[in-house]
Amino acid sequence: MENVGSLLVDAATLMLTGMAVVFTFLTILVYLIRLMSKLVPEEVPEPIVPPKQNNKVQPNSSVVSPKVVAAISAAVHQYRTSTAK
């Protein structure tokens, strides 16, 4: 059976090797991303063109028919009286 001290040295060596590999990989990744950001042109969004507004106003487009108002009023009144019981 091996000595506990040599196991700890092996573990520390493995840990430091792993940390060095990860640090090296991340450093290379950062520099590659910086290089790509300089080489690849930035996307410029297309200008938003506002839709053409129709200047023609349709007659009675916002006016509610009196018959519709009367029907809605009657329905609301009937609902209120039926639920009040």
N, C-alpha and C positions, 0 to 999 in steps of 0.2 A: 504494500500500500504506500502511495506516495505521501510525501510530506505536505502538510497543510500550507506551509509557506510557499512551496513551489506551485501549488494549485492557485494560490492567490496571485503569484507573479504571472502565471499563464492567463488567468482571468483579466488582470490589469492590462497585459499585452494585447489580448484580444479586444478589450474595450477600447483602448487607445487606437488600435488599428482600425476598428470600425468607425470611431469618431473621425479619424483622419480621412477615411474614404468618403464619409458623408459630407464633411466639410469641403473636400476637394470637388465632389460632384456638385454641391450647391454653388460653389464659386464659379465653376465652369458654366453652370446653368444661368447664373446672373449675367455673366459676360456674353453668353450667346443670345440672351433676350435683349440686352442692350444693342448688340450688333444687328439683330433682326429689326429692332425699332428704328434703326438708322437706315437700313436697306429697304425695308418695305414701306411704300408710301402710305401716308395716313388717309383713311377713307373720309372723303368730304361728302356730307349728306346733300342730296339734291334739294334745291330751294323749294319750299312749299308754295305752290301756286294756289291762291285762294279761289274757290269756285266762283264762277260767274253768277252774279245775282240777277234774278229775273226781275226787271223793273215793273213788269206788268202785275198789277194788283188784281187778284181775282175778286169779283164782287161777291159780297156776303160770305167771304172765306172765314171770318171770325165771328159772324153773327149766328147765334143759335136760334133756330126756329121757335116761335112761341108755342107751337104744338108740342115740341120736344120738352120745353120747360114745363108745360102743364102736365105732361105725362110723368116726368120725373117727380114733380111736386106731389102728384096724386099717389105715386108709388111710395114715396117717403112717408106721406101722411098715413097711408094704409099700413105700412110696416110698423110705424110708431103706435098706431092704435091697436094692432094685433099683438104686439109684444108687451103692451102696458097691462094686459089682463092678468 
